[in-house]
Amino acid sequence: MNDNEEAVTVLKLDIELNLTGPMQALVNKQAAALLRSVADRLEKDDFQDGFEEINDENGNQIGEIYVDYSDMITY
């Protein structure tokens, strides 16, 4: 790297949830709680590159998260 180059970290984050419930408001509440949980884990650097299942409280898969960290050199 020369003096004009700078390395930055790039994060690609994809989250897919498949939720069902009796009312839209309850499904939205469940999705929001799951997203807060993912945000907490992300802030704690708890993810590695790749795919990871998202499970409900009973251990059933209800989604998937994809995390990809890469470096990019800017000029």
N, C-alpha and C positions, 0 to 999 in steps of 0.2 A: 504494500500500500504506500502511495506517495503522500506528500503533505496535503494534497487537495482531496484525498479520498477519505470517506468516513463509512464505517460499517454500522448498519442499523439492523435490528431484529424485526422480522416480518412474521406476524401471526395470522394463520388461516384457521378459522374456527367455524365448524359447521355443526349444528345441533338439529337433530330430527326427533320429534316426539310423536307418538301415536297414542292418544288418550281418548277415553270414552267416559261418559257419565250421563246422569239423568237430565242435567241442565247445563246450558252453555256457561253460566256463571261458575258452576262447580268445576268444570273442566278448565276454565280460565284460571281459577284459583289454584288448582293442582299444577298447571303449567308454570304459573308464576313462582310457586314454591320450589319447583324443580330447577327453574332458571336461577333463582337466588342461591340454591345449593351449588349449582355448577359455578356460579360467580365466586362464591366463597372458596371453592376448591381451586379455581383458576388463580385467584389472588394469593393463595398459599403455595402456588407452583406445584400442584398435586397431579398434574397431567404430564404425560410423556407424548412424544409424537406418535400418531396413529389413531386407530379406532378404539373406542371403549363403549361397552354397553351401558345404558341407563336402565336401572331396575327400580320397580316400585317397592313398597315396604314388605311385600310378600315374596320378593325375589324374581318376579316376572319381568321380562324385558319389555320396556315401554318406549325405548328409543335408543339413539346412538349419538355419540359425539365424536367428531374428528378434529384432532389438533395437529397442526404442522407449524413448527418454528423453523425459520430459515434466516440466513444472513444475506443482506443485500449491500453491495458497495455503491455508495453515491459519489458523484464527482462534483 
